[in-house]
Amino acid sequence: MMDEQEFKKHADHALNSVTRAMMSAGDDFDFEVDSQAGAVTVEFVDPPAKFVISPNTPVRQIWVSALSRSFKLEWDVVQSAFVHRESGESLMKLMGTVISKHLGQEVTL
């Protein structure tokens, strides 16, 4: 398991990257992105919903709450990204997928 400092470095970079990408997409698809206290929220007006992305330092994972479920992503050395083991998607790809499903249209981050 990676140490806490290394996890925080990777998590901060991943969260900053996905936040920037979602902010850009939010302008086109009418949703709001906010980053506060280490967590990122994505809020939709129509249909209403709130997704949350947050680091879970003790277990060295990034957790995503979206579409009425929880996704747990772990650092993958080969991909150099946080990856959801079930789907094989990186954080960026996963967020594009869940946002697309929620809005009913393709959103690429």
C-alpha positions as CSV (number, residue, x, y, z in Angstrom):
1,M,0.0,0.0,0.0
2,M,1.3,3.5,-0.9
3,D,2.0,5.8,2.0
4,E,-0.3,8.7,2.9
5,Q,1.8,11.4,1.4
6,E,2.0,9.6,-2.0
7,F,-1.7,8.9,-1.9
8,K,-2.6,12.6,-1.2
9,K,-0.3,13.7,-4.1
10,H,-2.0,11.3,-6.6
11,A,-5.5,12.0,-5.2
12,D,-5.0,15.8,-5.4
13,H,-3.8,15.6,-9.0
14,A,-6.7,13.3,-10.0
15,L,-9.3,15.4,-8.3
16,N,-7.9,18.7,-9.8
17,S,-7.9,17.2,-13.3
18,V,-11.4,15.8,-13.1
19,T,-12.7,19.0,-11.6
20,R,-11.3,21.1,-14.4
21,A,-12.7,18.7,-17.0
22,M,-16.2,18.7,-15.4
23,M,-16.2,22.5,-15.0
24,S,-15.7,22.8,-18.7
25,A,-18.4,20.2,-19.5
26,G,-20.7,21.8,-16.9
27,D,-20.8,25.0,-19.0
28,D,-22.0,23.0,-22.0
29,F,-24.4,20.6,-20.2
30,D,-25.7,22.8,-17.4
31,F,-24.4,21.4,-14.2
32,E,-22.4,22.9,-11.4
33,V,-19.1,21.6,-10.0
34,D,-17.7,22.7,-6.6
35,S,-14.6,21.7,-4.8
36,Q,-14.5,22.2,-1.1
37,A,-12.5,20.7,1.8
38,G,-11.0,18.0,-0.4
39,A,-14.3,16.8,-1.9
40,V,-15.8,17.6,-5.3
41,T,-19.6,17.9,-5.8
42,V,-21.5,17.9,-9.0
43,E,-25.0,19.2,-8.9
44,F,-27.7,18.9,-11.5
45,V,-30.9,20.9,-11.8
46,D,-32.7,18.8,-14.4
47,P,-33.1,16.1,-13.4
48,P,-32.0,17.0,-9.9
49,A,-29.1,15.1,-8.4
50,K,-25.9,15.5,-6.5
51,F,-22.7,13.4,-7.1
52,V,-19.8,13.5,-4.7
53,I,-16.2,12.6,-5.2
54,S,-13.9,12.3,-2.2
55,P,-10.6,10.8,-1.2
56,N,-10.7,8.2,1.6
57,T,-7.1,8.4,2.9
58,P,-7.2,5.5,5.4
59,V,-7.9,3.0,2.7
60,R,-6.1,4.9,-0.1
61,Q,-9.1,5.1,-2.4
62,I,-11.2,7.7,-4.1
63,W,-14.9,7.2,-3.5
64,V,-17.6,8.4,-5.9
65,S,-21.3,8.6,-4.9
66,A,-23.4,8.8,-8.0
67,L,-26.5,7.2,-9.5
68,S,-27.6,5.9,-6.1
69,R,-24.5,3.8,-5.6
70,S,-20.9,4.0,-4.5
71,F,-17.8,3.5,-6.7
72,K,-14.5,2.8,-5.0
73,L,-11.4,3.5,-7.1
74,E,-7.8,2.4,-6.3
75,W,-4.5,3.6,-7.6
76,D,-3.3,1.6,-10.6
77,V,0.4,1.9,-11.2
78,V,0.2,0.7,-14.8
79,Q,-2.4,3.2,-15.8
80,S,-1.1,5.9,-13.5
81,A,-4.7,6.6,-12.5
82,F,-7.3,5.8,-10.0
83,V,-9.4,2.9,-11.5
84,H,-12.7,1.3,-10.6
85,R,-11.8,-2.4,-10.6
86,E,-15.3,-3.6,-11.6
87,S,-15.5,-1.5,-14.8
88,G,-11.8,-0.9,-15.4
89,E,-12.6,2.8,-15.9
90,S,-10.4,5.6,-14.7
91,L,-11.8,8.4,-12.5
92,M,-12.1,10.7,-15.5
93,K,-13.8,8.0,-17.7
94,L,-16.1,6.9,-14.8
95,M,-17.3,10.5,-14.2
96,G,-18.0,10.9,-17.9
97,T,-20.0,7.7,-17.8
98,V,-22.1,8.5,-14.8
99,I,-22.8,12.1,-15.9
100,S,-23.8,10.8,-19.4
101,K,-26.2,8.2,-17.8
102,H,-27.7,10.8,-15.6
103,L,-28.2,13.4,-18.4
104,G,-29.2,10.8,-21.0
105,Q,-26.6,12.2,-23.5
106,E,-23.0,11.6,-24.2
107,V,-20.6,13.7,-22.1
108,T,-16.9,13.2,-22.7
109,L,-14.4,14.6,-20.1
